[in-house]
Amino acid sequence: MNFLNVNKLIWTISLLIMIGLLKINPAFSFTDEKRVENISRISHPAYRMTNLWYGTRNPWNRDNTRIMMFEETATYNPPGYGTQTGRGAVWGFVSELKAASGGTLAEYQLAARPLYDTSTKSPYMEWSVIPGEENIIYALFKTIKKLKKMNLDTQTTTDVISYDPGDGTIVTNARIIGWTADNTLIVNFDDETSGSGGFEINVVTNTRTRYSKFPDMCSAEGVRWPFWGHGHNDLSPDGLYHARYGKYYRVYDNDYQNNKCGEVGDPSYANSYFDNVNNILNNKLSHVSWLASNYWFLASDVSDQLSSPYKGLYRIVQVFFDRATKQFIHNELWSGISAGIRLESGCSGSGCYRNFMATPHVTVRPDGNQMMFQSTDGKWGYDDYVNDNSLYSNWGAEGVFIADLATASGAQACTDFTYTAWSECQPSGKKTRSVISSIPTGCSGGKQPEIEQVCTYNPANPAYNIPKTPVSPIINGNLSEFASVNAISFSPSSGGNTVTVRALRDSEALYLGISVTDTQLNATVNTRDGSVWNDDSIEWFIDTLNNGGGAGTPNSAYMLPDDYQGIVNILGTQYDSQGTTLGAPSGTWNGSWQVAVKLNGTTDNNTDIDSGYTVEIKIPWKSIGYSTAPSDDTIVGMSFAVNDKDASSSSGIMWPNISAGNQNASNWQKIMLSGTVAVVDTISPAPPLLLSVK
């Protein structure tokens, strides 16, 4: 029986398993629990390495003895190595690259070989999956519109077939998508455009079959195809489950028989399974690699900010998914410091992300015995150096690391856990908490954490109620829409500003109408995320889970990922931050909230007497972590503050009144989302609820 027939038989058996004609239900076990034995940096610090998408989503060759990676082709000056220009795609024997790890630049350049034919460019290539072709790469030669076979040992190149259909179709942006389950190669005409069409190429018979568009991922044909994501999501090897990035791990059924995939918020298909692992991964899942087992995948996160301004803590975990119980167990494999990913201030679009190549785009080897990822090895990134006026002379080039994975032996079962404080009981009749650590450290299985508990919801005595409005306020600084709403009012015990806050909500957003009396209006900061708290400004805080920040000293900053802060000065300049799992607020979050400010006076003229200002704010629910608007009677934590800049002094006041720790969610007040208000534009505002600060 030839190879292609054997492969077809394997695919047929897999298909039978998927449709339930052949029942194979192995018990869920942890015999595949992995541990890291050693880590090697297989690139040299003199070169910047790009991410591992496309041709290197599986960067190992067929027998796992060779590996491929990409050197950034720009010219730059890494500290201590002079001027360097990356060579593009390079490959090497894993053993030689590991032996050269930590060695000289010359040793690395011998181990990491550039492609002998530079007329092809990354990432338009794939290692062969055909038996006997362990030394072969298939690559697009775009100037002549051909797929070619490159023998790395003999350095010879042979034609496979043209990918130009010859009918005028533009193929300038053609890209290899990957291998099918039948070991044919998908070449798409226009990058990743699903409807551009392309060819499925048989590299053994040198034939091609045209397709018009990508198949539905939730179909048998979609499962047969290569997975075409950017690494942010992946299918299990048998195609039955799909893991996706986000604030939570999402694993959902890949019901190809009915062309459905379970999705968040889809009431017609509820087979989606979520795992809140913010206690494991800092902000959200970033990359997934599900190649080695049907029952676990590797995942990496985007970073928590650690130190000002641009370093982050990243983690890679092994995630077990029990198909019977739909439960998750996590096994942390690696954590490390690398350059922190961030959105450049004042910039918009995907090209504005800095340090992106420093994040650990993890890939697991198909046999589960090695993983590959990126990091700057604890240093600032090249983007920090370039975009911050060469401030960070000690920047580190993004490197590629491989870690050998071994099956953990004698792993201890979990006996207990430490937790954050319970959240307030929510209208659903449940309260939640998060795991801080497991006992013993690194345990697996055994006792399961208790992160949810039934409770009796009692909405009594909120500090303030936020009613619904049937008509959304227009954000223009005119607070007439808030006229019939009760208010929070606070001021210093003697003299100074008086602050009045009113709030409304609808299905889209939370709205704030704030008026401040102030006899001297002063502000100079006009750059997003600048030090606006040094100007006349207002601040809002919200704890969306109402869990009080979970922990922390009350007079110190402590905000978890469900806690948000916004500040706007009288010039309309915004600053915002979000909590992290470590409790340190991070200013890298830029929310999509809208503001309008109206001044009753003149700015920066302290010879006259001003009256004050009003601020109107719209905070979309989705910008603060909600997928839909929170339900009636939901309790959140909230706080407000005003910063007062006068000619000779600056001060601040906060509701509720505390002397310090305004960034600590345990100090905020309970607010209920309750009731409905009629919009009245003609009457005077309702008298405020006087909550004086003493």
C-alpha positions as CSV (number, residue, x, y, z in Angstrom):
1,M,0.0,0.0,0.0
2,N,1.5,3.3,-1.0
3,F,1.9,6.3,1.4
4,L,-1.1,8.3,0.1
5,N,-3.5,5.4,0.5
6,V,-2.2,4.8,4.1
7,N,-2.8,8.4,4.9
8,K,-6.2,8.3,3.4
9,L,-7.1,5.4,5.6
10,I,-5.9,7.2,8.7
11,W,-8.1,10.2,7.7
12,T,-11.1,8.0,7.1
13,I,-10.7,6.4,10.6
14,S,-10.5,9.9,12.1
15,L,-13.6,10.9,10.2
16,L,-15.4,7.9,11.5
17,I,-14.5,8.8,15.0
18,M,-15.7,12.3,14.5
19,I,-19.2,11.3,13.2
20,G,-19.6,8.7,15.9
21,L,-19.5,5.5,13.8
22,L,-16.4,4.3,15.5
23,K,-16.5,4.9,19.3
24,I,-13.2,5.6,21.0
25,N,-13.5,7.3,24.4
26,P,-10.2,7.2,26.2
27,A,-10.4,8.2,29.8
28,F,-9.2,11.6,30.7
29,S,-5.9,11.3,32.5
30,F,-2.9,13.4,33.5
31,T,-0.2,11.0,32.3
32,D,0.7,13.6,29.7
33,E,1.5,16.3,32.3
34,K,4.7,18.0,31.1
35,R,7.6,19.7,32.8
36,V,10.4,21.8,31.4
37,E,13.8,20.1,31.5
38,N,15.9,22.8,30.0
39,I,15.6,25.9,27.8
40,S,18.0,27.0,25.1
41,R,18.1,30.3,23.2
42,I,18.6,29.0,19.6
43,S,18.9,32.5,18.1
44,H,21.7,35.0,18.8
45,P,21.2,38.3,20.5
46,A,22.7,40.0,17.5
47,Y,19.6,39.2,15.5
48,R,16.0,40.2,16.0
49,M,13.6,37.3,15.4
50,T,10.1,37.7,14.0
51,N,7.0,35.9,15.1
52,L,6.3,32.2,14.2
53,W,3.1,32.5,12.1
54,Y,2.3,30.8,8.9
55,G,5.3,28.7,7.6
56,T,6.6,28.2,11.1
57,R,3.4,27.5,13.0
58,N,5.0,24.0,13.0
59,P,8.6,25.1,12.7
60,W,10.1,21.6,13.0
61,N,10.7,19.3,10.0
62,R,9.0,15.9,9.7
63,D,11.4,14.0,12.0
64,N,11.9,17.0,14.4
65,T,15.7,17.1,13.8
66,R,15.6,20.5,12.1
67,I,13.9,23.8,12.8
68,M,13.1,27.0,10.9
69,M,12.9,30.5,12.1
70,F,13.1,34.1,10.8
71,E,15.6,36.9,11.3
72,E,14.1,40.3,10.9
73,T,15.6,41.7,7.7
74,A,15.9,45.3,8.9
75,T,19.3,46.8,9.7
76,Y,19.8,47.8,13.3
77,N,22.5,48.1,16.0
78,P,22.1,45.6,18.8
79,P,24.1,46.6,21.9
80,G,27.6,45.1,21.7
81,Y,27.3,43.6,18.2
82,G,27.6,46.5,15.8
83,T,25.4,46.9,12.8
84,Q,23.5,43.8,11.8
85,T,21.0,42.9,9.0
86,G,18.8,39.9,9.4
87,R,19.0,37.2,6.8
88,G,15.3,36.3,6.6
89,A,14.5,32.6,6.8
90,V,17.1,30.5,8.5
91,W,17.2,26.8,9.4
92,G,19.4,24.5,11.4
93,F,19.7,21.2,13.1
94,V,18.2,21.4,16.6
95,S,21.2,19.8,18.2
96,E,23.6,22.2,16.5
97,L,21.5,25.3,17.4
98,K,21.3,24.1,21.1
99,A,25.1,23.5,21.1
100,A,25.7,27.1,19.8
101,S,23.4,28.6,22.5
102,G,25.3,31.1,24.5
103,G,28.2,31.0,22.1
104,T,29.7,33.4,19.7
105,L,28.0,35.1,16.8
106,A,30.2,33.2,14.4
107,E,29.1,29.9,16.0
108,Y,25.5,30.8,15.6
109,Q,25.9,31.9,12.0
110,L,27.3,28.4,11.2
111,A,24.5,26.6,13.0
112,A,21.6,28.8,11.6
113,R,21.9,28.5,7.9
114,P,20.2,31.0,5.5
115,L,18.3,29.6,2.6
116,Y,20.6,29.0,-0.3
117,D,18.1,30.6,-2.8
118,T,17.1,34.0,-1.6
119,S,14.6,34.6,-4.4
120,T,12.0,33.1,-2.2
121,K,10.9,35.1,0.9
122,S,9.5,34.1,4.3
123,P,6.8,33.3,5.3
124,Y,5.8,31.7,2.0
125,M,7.3,28.2,2.8
126,E,6.6,25.0,4.6
127,W,8.6,21.9,5.7
128,S,7.5,18.8,3.8
129,V,5.3,16.3,5.5
130,I,6.0,13.6,2.9
131,P,8.0,10.6,4.3
132,G,11.6,10.7,3.1
133,E,11.5,14.5,2.6
134,E,12.9,15.5,5.9
135,N,15.3,17.8,4.2
136,I,12.8,19.4,1.9
137,I,11.0,22.8,2.1
138,Y,8.2,23.8,-0.3
139,A,8.3,27.5,-1.1
140,L,6.5,30.1,-3.3
141,F,8.7,31.9,-5.8
142,K,6.5,34.9,-6.3
143,T,8.3,36.6,-9.2
144,I,7.6,33.6,-11.4
145,K,4.4,32.5,-9.6
146,K,5.6,28.9,-9.0
147,L,5.7,26.5,-6.1
148,K,9.1,24.9,-5.9
149,K,10.8,22.1,-3.9
150,M,14.0,23.1,-2.2
151,N,16.5,20.4,-1.1
152,L,18.5,21.9,1.8
153,D,21.2,19.2,1.7
154,T,22.0,19.3,-2.1
155,Q,21.0,22.9,-2.5
156,T,19.0,22.1,-5.6
157,T,15.5,23.5,-6.5
158,T,13.0,21.9,-8.7
159,D,9.6,23.1,-10.0
160,V,6.4,21.6,-8.6
161,I,3.7,23.6,-10.4
162,S,2.6,27.2,-11.2
163,Y,0.0,28.7,-8.9
164,D,-1.1,31.2,-11.6
165,P,-4.5,30.1,-12.9
166,G,-3.8,32.0,-16.2
167,D,-7.2,33.7,-16.3
168,G,-6.1,37.1,-15.1
169,T,-6.6,36.4,-11.4
170,I,-4.2,38.5,-9.3
171,V,-1.9,36.3,-7.3
172,T,0.6,38.9,-6.2
173,N,-0.2,38.3,-2.5
174,A,-0.3,34.5,-2.7
175,R,0.4,32.7,0.5
176,I,0.9,29.1,1.6
177,I,-1.8,28.3,4.2
178,G,-0.5,24.9,5.1
179,W,-1.0,21.1,4.7
180,T,-4.3,19.3,4.6
181,A,-4.9,15.9,6.3
182,D,-4.3,14.4,2.8
183,N,-0.8,16.0,2.7
184,T,-1.7,18.4,-0.1
185,L,-0.6,22.0,0.1
186,I,-3.1,24.9,0.2
187,V,-1.9,28.0,-1.8
188,N,-4.3,31.0,-1.5
189,F,-4.4,33.6,-4.2
190,D,-4.7,36.7,-1.8
191,D,-3.0,36.3,1.5
192,E,-5.6,35.0,4.0
193,T,-8.6,36.4,2.2
194,S,-11.1,33.5,2.5
195,G,-13.0,34.2,-0.7
196,S,-10.0,34.8,-3.0
197,G,-9.7,31.2,-4.1
198,G,-6.6,29.2,-4.7
199,F,-5.1,25.8,-5.4
200,E,-4.9,22.6,-3.5
201,I,-1.6,21.2,-4.8
202,N,-0.5,17.6,-4.7
203,V,3.3,17.8,-4.5
204,V,3.8,14.1,-5.2
205,T,1.9,14.1,-8.6
206,N,2.6,17.8,-9.3
207,T,-1.1,18.5,-9.9
208,R,-3.5,21.2,-8.7
209,T,-7.2,21.5,-7.9
210,R,-8.8,24.9,-7.8
211,Y,-11.1,26.0,-4.9
212,S,-13.2,29.1,-4.8
213,K,-13.1,29.9,-1.1
214,F,-12.1,28.5,2.3
215,P,-14.4,25.8,3.6
216,D,-16.5,26.4,6.7
217,M,-14.3,25.5,9.6
218,C,-17.2,23.8,11.2
219,S,-17.4,21.2,8.4
220,A,-15.7,17.9,7.6
221,E,-13.8,19.7,4.7
222,G,-12.8,22.5,7.1
223,V,-11.4,20.0,9.5
224,R,-9.5,18.3,6.7
225,W,-8.0,21.6,5.7
226,P,-5.1,23.3,7.6
227,F,-6.2,25.6,10.3
228,W,-5.7,29.1,9.0
229,G,-5.6,31.2,12.2
230,H,-2.8,33.4,13.3
231,G,-2.1,31.2,16.3
232,H,-4.7,32.9,18.5
233,N,-6.9,29.9,18.2
234,D,-6.5,26.3,17.1
235,L,-8.4,23.0,16.5
236,S,-7.7,19.8,18.5
237,P,-5.9,17.3,16.3
238,D,-9.1,15.3,15.8
239,G,-11.0,18.5,14.9
240,L,-13.7,18.0,17.5
241,Y,-12.9,21.0,19.7
242,H,-11.7,24.6,19.1
243,A,-9.7,26.7,21.6
244,R,-9.9,30.4,21.2
245,Y,-8.1,33.4,22.8
246,G,-9.8,36.1,24.9
247,K,-10.2,37.1,28.5
248,Y,-11.1,33.5,29.1
249,Y,-10.0,30.3,27.6
250,R,-12.8,29.3,25.3
251,V,-13.2,25.7,24.2
252,Y,-16.2,24.8,22.1
253,D,-17.6,22.0,20.2
254,N,-16.7,21.9,16.5
255,D,-20.1,20.4,15.3
256,Y,-19.1,20.1,11.7
257,Q,-22.1,17.8,11.0
258,N,-24.4,20.8,11.4
259,N,-21.9,23.4,10.3
260,K,-21.9,25.0,13.7
261,C,-19.3,26.1,16.2
262,G,-20.4,27.1,19.7
263,E,-19.9,30.9,20.1
264,V,-20.2,33.3,22.9
265,G,-23.7,34.9,23.0
266,D,-25.1,32.5,20.4
267,P,-28.4,31.3,22.0
268,S,-29.0,28.6,19.3
269,Y,-25.8,26.8,20.1
270,A,-24.7,26.7,23.7
271,N,-21.9,24.0,23.7
272,S,-19.2,26.5,24.7
273,Y,-17.0,25.9,27.7
274,F,-15.2,28.7,29.5
275,D,-12.4,28.8,31.9
276,N,-11.5,32.0,33.8
277,V,-7.8,31.6,34.3
278,N,-6.9,35.2,35.0
279,N,-5.2,33.8,38.1
280,I,-2.9,31.8,35.8
281,L,-2.6,34.2,32.8
282,N,-2.3,37.9,33.5
283,N,-4.7,39.6,31.2
284,K,-5.9,37.3,28.5
285,L,-5.0,34.3,26.4
286,S,-2.8,35.3,23.5
287,H,-1.7,32.3,21.5
288,V,-2.7,28.6,21.4
289,S,-1.0,25.6,20.0
290,W,-3.1,22.4,19.9
291,L,-0.9,19.9,18.0
292,A,0.3,17.2,20.3
293,S,-2.8,15.7,22.0
294,N,-6.6,15.8,21.7
295,Y,-6.8,16.5,25.4
296,W,-4.4,19.3,26.1
297,F,-3.0,22.4,24.4
298,L,-0.3,25.0,25.2
299,A,-1.3,28.6,25.7
300,S,0.6,31.9,26.3
301,D,-0.7,35.3,27.6
302,V,-0.3,38.9,26.9
303,S,1.6,40.7,29.6
304,D,1.1,42.4,32.9
305,Q,3.1,45.6,33.2
306,L,5.8,45.1,35.8
307,S,7.9,48.2,35.8
308,S,7.8,51.5,34.2
309,P,7.4,51.7,31.4
310,Y,7.6,48.6,29.1
311,K,8.4,45.3,30.7
312,G,5.9,42.5,31.2
313,L,5.4,39.1,32.9
314,Y,4.4,36.3,30.5
315,R,3.4,32.7,31.1
316,I,3.0,29.5,29.1
317,V,0.7,26.9,30.5
318,Q,-0.4,23.4,29.6
319,V,-4.2,23.3,29.6
320,F,-6.0,20.0,30.1
321,F,-9.6,19.9,28.9
322,D,-11.7,17.0,30.2
323,R,-14.2,16.2,27.5
324,A,-16.4,14.3,29.8
325,T,-16.8,16.9,32.6
326,K,-15.9,20.0,30.5
327,Q,-13.5,21.0,33.2
328,F,-10.0,22.5,32.9
329,I,-6.7,22.0,34.8
330,H,-3.7,24.1,34.2
331,N,0.0,23.2,34.5
332,E,2.3,26.2,34.3
333,L,5.4,25.4,32.2
334,W,7.3,28.7,32.0
335,S,7.1,32.3,33.2
336,G,9.5,35.1,32.3
337,I,10.0,38.8,31.8
338,S,10.1,40.2,28.3
339,A,9.4,43.6,26.7
340,G,5.8,44.6,27.4
341,I,3.4,44.8,24.5
342,R,1.7,48.2,24.2
343,L,-0.3,50.4,21.9
344,E,1.7,53.5,20.9
345,S,0.2,56.6,22.4
346,G,-1.6,58.7,19.8
347,C,-1.4,56.0,17.2
348,S,-4.2,53.8,15.8
349,G,-4.3,50.6,13.8
350,S,-2.5,47.2,14.0
351,G,0.8,48.9,13.0
352,C,0.9,50.8,16.3
353,Y,1.6,47.8,18.6
354,R,5.1,47.9,20.0
355,N,7.2,44.9,21.2
356,F,4.8,42.5,19.5
357,M,7.6,40.2,18.5
358,A,8.7,40.0,22.1
359,T,5.6,38.1,23.2
360,P,5.9,34.3,23.6
361,H,4.0,33.0,20.5
362,V,4.2,29.4,21.7
363,T,4.2,26.4,19.4
364,V,4.3,22.8,20.7
365,R,6.1,20.1,18.7
366,P,3.6,17.5,17.4
367,D,5.1,14.8,19.6
368,G,4.7,17.0,22.7
369,N,8.3,16.8,23.7
370,Q,9.4,20.4,22.8
371,M,8.0,23.9,22.6
372,M,9.3,27.0,20.9
373,F,8.6,30.6,21.9
374,Q,10.0,34.1,21.8
375,S,11.2,36.5,24.4
376,T,13.7,39.4,25.0
377,D,15.2,37.5,27.9
378,G,14.0,40.1,30.4
379,K,15.1,43.2,28.5
380,W,13.5,46.2,26.9
381,G,12.5,45.7,23.3
382,Y,13.8,47.2,20.1
383,D,10.6,49.1,19.6
384,D,11.2,50.8,23.0
385,Y,14.6,51.9,21.8
386,V,13.4,53.2,18.4
387,N,10.2,54.8,19.6
388,D,11.4,56.4,22.7
389,N,14.3,58.5,21.4
390,S,17.0,55.8,22.1
391,L,16.2,56.0,25.8
392,Y,16.7,52.3,26.4
393,S,20.2,51.6,25.2
394,N,20.2,48.2,26.9
395,W,17.4,46.8,24.7
396,G,17.4,43.1,24.0
397,A,16.9,41.6,20.6
398,E,13.8,39.3,20.4
399,G,15.0,35.8,20.6
400,V,13.7,32.3,19.8
401,F,13.8,29.8,22.6
402,I,13.1,26.1,22.7
403,A,12.3,24.1,25.8
404,D,12.6,20.4,26.1
405,L,9.5,18.9,27.7
406,A,9.4,15.7,29.6
407,T,6.5,13.8,31.2
408,A,6.3,14.9,34.8
409,S,6.8,12.0,37.2
410,G,5.5,11.8,40.7
411,A,3.4,15.0,40.4
412,Q,1.6,15.7,43.6
413,A,-2.1,16.0,43.8
414,C,-3.5,19.4,44.9
415,T,-4.7,19.4,48.6
416,D,-5.7,23.1,48.9
417,F,-5.7,26.5,47.4
418,T,-5.3,30.2,48.5
419,Y,-8.0,32.5,47.1
420,T,-9.0,36.1,46.6
421,A,-11.9,37.3,48.7
422,W,-15.4,36.3,47.6
423,S,-17.2,38.8,45.4
424,E,-20.6,40.3,46.5
425,C,-23.6,38.0,45.8
426,Q,-24.8,38.9,42.4
427,P,-28.4,38.8,41.0
428,S,-27.6,35.3,39.5
429,G,-27.5,34.0,43.1
430,K,-23.8,33.2,42.9
431,K,-20.6,34.7,44.2
432,T,-17.1,34.1,42.8
433,R,-13.4,34.2,43.7
434,S,-10.1,33.4,42.0
435,V,-7.3,31.1,42.9
436,I,-4.1,32.9,44.0
437,S,-1.9,29.7,44.4
438,S,-2.2,26.0,44.7
439,I,-0.9,23.8,47.6
440,P,1.6,22.2,47.0
441,T,3.1,24.5,44.4
442,G,2.9,22.9,40.9
443,C,0.3,20.3,41.9
444,S,-2.0,18.6,39.4
445,G,-5.3,16.9,39.9
446,G,-6.6,16.0,43.3
447,K,-8.8,18.6,45.0
448,Q,-10.6,21.0,42.7
449,P,-10.6,24.7,43.5
450,E,-13.9,26.2,44.8
451,I,-14.3,29.4,42.8
452,E,-18.1,29.7,42.7
453,Q,-20.7,29.5,45.5
454,V,-24.5,29.7,45.8
455,C,-25.6,32.7,47.8
456,T,-28.7,34.6,48.7
457,Y,-28.8,37.9,46.8
458,N,-29.7,40.8,49.0
459,P,-29.6,44.2,47.2
460,A,-30.2,46.2,50.3
461,N,-28.5,49.6,51.0
462,P,-26.5,50.4,48.0
463,A,-24.8,53.9,48.2
464,Y,-26.4,54.9,44.9
465,N,-28.8,53.6,42.2
466,I,-28.1,54.0,38.5
467,P,-31.4,54.0,36.5
468,K,-32.0,53.1,32.9
469,T,-32.7,55.8,30.4
470,P,-35.0,55.2,27.4
471,V,-33.1,57.8,25.4
472,S,-29.3,57.8,25.2
473,P,-27.6,61.1,26.3
474,I,-25.8,63.1,23.7
475,I,-22.2,63.6,24.8
476,N,-21.8,67.4,24.5
477,G,-21.2,68.6,28.1
478,N,-24.8,69.7,28.5
479,L,-26.2,67.7,31.5
480,S,-29.9,68.3,30.9
481,E,-30.5,64.6,30.3
482,F,-29.5,64.0,33.9
483,A,-31.9,66.6,35.3
484,S,-34.3,64.2,37.0
485,V,-31.6,61.9,38.4
486,N,-30.6,61.8,42.0
487,A,-27.0,62.8,42.6
488,I,-23.9,62.1,44.7
489,S,-22.4,65.3,46.0
490,F,-19.1,65.7,47.9
491,S,-16.8,68.5,48.9
492,P,-14.0,69.1,51.4
493,S,-14.9,69.8,55.0
494,S,-14.2,73.5,54.5
495,G,-14.1,75.5,51.3
496,G,-12.9,74.2,48.0
497,N,-14.7,72.5,45.1
498,T,-18.2,71.0,45.3
499,V,-18.7,68.0,43.1
500,T,-22.0,66.6,41.9
501,V,-22.2,63.3,40.1
502,R,-25.2,61.8,38.3
503,A,-25.4,58.6,36.3
504,L,-27.6,56.8,33.8
505,R,-27.3,53.6,31.8
506,D,-28.7,51.9,28.7
507,S,-28.0,48.7,26.8
508,E,-24.9,50.2,25.3
509,A,-23.1,52.2,28.0
510,L,-22.8,53.8,31.4
511,Y,-23.2,57.6,31.3
512,L,-21.9,60.1,33.9
513,G,-22.8,63.7,34.3
514,I,-20.5,65.6,36.6
515,S,-20.4,69.3,37.6
516,V,-17.6,70.9,39.6
517,T,-17.5,74.3,41.2
518,D,-14.1,75.8,40.9
519,T,-12.9,79.5,41.0
520,Q,-9.6,78.8,39.3
521,L,-9.5,76.7,36.1
522,N,-6.0,75.4,35.3
523,A,-4.8,72.6,32.9
524,T,-1.8,72.1,30.5
525,V,-1.7,68.4,29.7
526,N,-3.0,67.6,26.2
527,T,-1.4,64.2,25.5
528,R,-3.4,61.0,26.0
529,D,-2.3,59.1,29.1
530,G,-0.3,62.2,30.3
531,S,-0.2,63.3,33.9
532,V,-3.7,64.8,33.8
533,W,-4.2,64.3,37.6
534,N,-1.9,67.3,38.0
535,D,-4.6,69.5,36.3
536,D,-8.1,70.3,37.2
537,S,-9.7,66.9,36.4
538,I,-12.2,64.3,37.5
539,E,-11.7,60.6,38.0
540,W,-14.0,57.6,37.8
541,F,-13.5,54.1,39.1
542,I,-15.5,50.9,38.6
543,D,-15.2,47.4,40.0
544,T,-17.3,45.4,37.6
545,L,-17.3,42.2,39.7
546,N,-17.7,44.1,43.0
547,N,-15.1,41.9,44.6
548,G,-13.3,44.8,46.3
549,G,-10.1,44.3,44.4
550,G,-9.7,40.9,46.1
551,A,-6.9,41.8,48.5
552,G,-4.3,44.4,49.2
553,T,-3.5,47.1,51.8
554,P,-6.3,49.6,51.8
555,N,-4.0,52.6,51.5
556,S,-2.1,51.1,48.6
557,A,-3.0,50.8,44.9
558,Y,-4.7,47.4,44.3
559,M,-6.9,46.7,41.3
560,L,-7.6,43.4,39.6
561,P,-8.4,42.9,35.9
562,D,-12.1,43.6,36.4
563,D,-11.3,47.1,37.9
564,Y,-11.0,50.2,35.7
565,Q,-10.1,53.9,36.1
566,G,-10.5,56.9,33.9
567,I,-9.4,60.5,34.3
568,V,-10.2,63.5,32.2
569,N,-8.9,67.1,32.7
570,I,-10.8,70.2,31.7
571,L,-9.1,70.2,28.3
572,G,-10.7,66.8,27.6
573,T,-7.4,64.9,27.8
574,Q,-7.9,61.3,28.9
575,Y,-5.9,58.9,31.0
576,D,-7.1,55.4,31.9
577,S,-5.8,52.2,33.6
578,Q,-6.9,48.7,34.3
579,G,-6.0,46.4,37.2
580,T,-3.8,43.3,36.8
581,T,-3.7,39.9,38.6
582,L,-0.7,41.2,40.5
583,G,-2.8,44.1,41.8
584,A,-0.7,46.8,40.2
585,P,-2.9,49.1,37.9
586,S,-1.6,49.3,34.4
587,G,-1.8,52.4,32.3
588,T,-1.4,50.4,29.0
589,W,-5.2,49.9,28.8
590,N,-6.8,52.5,26.5
591,G,-10.6,52.3,26.8
592,S,-13.0,53.6,24.1
593,W,-14.9,56.0,26.5
594,Q,-16.1,59.3,25.2
595,V,-16.0,62.7,27.0
596,A,-17.2,66.3,26.5
597,V,-16.2,69.2,28.8
598,K,-17.9,72.6,29.2
599,L,-16.1,75.4,31.0
600,N,-17.7,78.2,33.0
601,G,-14.6,80.4,33.0
602,T,-11.2,80.8,31.5
603,T,-8.3,78.4,31.8
604,D,-4.9,79.4,33.2
605,N,-6.0,82.9,34.1
606,N,-5.9,83.2,37.8
607,T,-6.6,86.9,37.9
608,D,-10.4,86.3,37.4
609,I,-12.9,84.2,39.2
610,D,-14.3,81.2,37.4
611,S,-17.5,79.2,38.2
612,G,-16.4,75.7,37.3
613,Y,-17.0,73.1,34.7
614,T,-19.2,70.2,33.6
615,V,-18.1,66.8,32.2
616,E,-20.2,64.3,30.4
617,I,-18.9,60.8,29.9
618,K,-20.0,57.7,28.0
619,I,-18.4,54.4,29.0
620,P,-19.4,51.5,26.7
621,W,-20.1,48.3,28.6
622,K,-17.9,46.3,26.2
623,S,-14.9,48.6,26.9
624,I,-14.9,47.5,30.6
625,G,-15.2,43.8,30.1
626,Y,-18.9,43.1,29.7
627,S,-20.0,41.2,26.6
628,T,-23.6,42.6,27.1
629,A,-25.1,45.2,29.4
630,P,-25.2,44.0,33.0
631,S,-28.7,43.0,34.2
632,D,-30.9,45.0,36.5
633,D,-30.0,44.9,40.2
634,T,-26.4,44.1,39.5
635,I,-24.0,45.6,42.1
636,V,-20.8,47.2,41.1
637,G,-18.2,49.1,43.1
638,M,-17.6,52.7,42.1
639,S,-15.7,55.8,43.3
640,F,-15.2,59.3,42.0
641,A,-12.5,61.9,42.6
642,V,-11.7,65.5,41.6
643,N,-8.2,67.0,41.4
644,D,-8.0,70.8,42.0
645,K,-5.1,72.8,40.5
646,D,-4.9,76.4,41.7
647,A,-2.3,79.1,41.2
648,S,-0.4,78.2,44.3
649,S,-1.5,74.7,45.3
650,S,-3.0,71.4,44.2
651,S,-5.4,69.2,46.1
652,G,-7.8,66.3,45.6
653,I,-11.1,65.1,47.1
654,M,-12.7,61.7,46.7
655,W,-16.0,59.9,47.2
656,P,-16.0,58.0,49.5
657,N,-13.6,60.1,51.6
658,I,-10.2,58.3,52.2
659,S,-6.8,59.8,52.8
660,A,-5.0,57.5,50.4
661,G,-5.5,54.5,48.2
662,N,-8.0,55.8,45.7
663,Q,-6.7,53.1,43.3
664,N,-7.7,50.4,45.8
665,A,-11.1,48.8,44.9
666,S,-11.7,47.8,48.5
667,N,-12.3,51.5,49.2
668,W,-15.0,52.0,46.6
669,Q,-18.8,52.1,47.3
670,K,-21.5,49.7,46.3
671,I,-23.6,51.0,43.4
672,M,-26.8,49.2,42.1
673,L,-28.0,49.2,38.5
674,S,-31.7,49.7,39.2
675,G,-34.8,51.4,38.0
676,T,-35.8,53.5,35.0
677,V,-35.9,57.2,34.7
678,A,-37.9,59.4,32.3
679,V,-35.8,61.9,30.3
680,V,-36.8,65.5,31.3
681,D,-35.1,68.4,29.7
682,T,-37.0,71.3,31.1
683,I,-37.0,71.0,34.8
684,S,-34.2,71.9,37.2
685,P,-31.9,69.1,38.4
686,A,-33.2,67.1,41.3
687,P,-31.5,68.0,44.6
688,P,-28.4,66.0,45.3
689,L,-28.0,63.4,48.0
690,L,-25.6,65.4,50.2
691,L,-22.7,63.0,51.2
692,S,-20.3,65.5,52.6
693,V,-16.7,64.6,53.1
694,K,-15.6,65.3,56.6
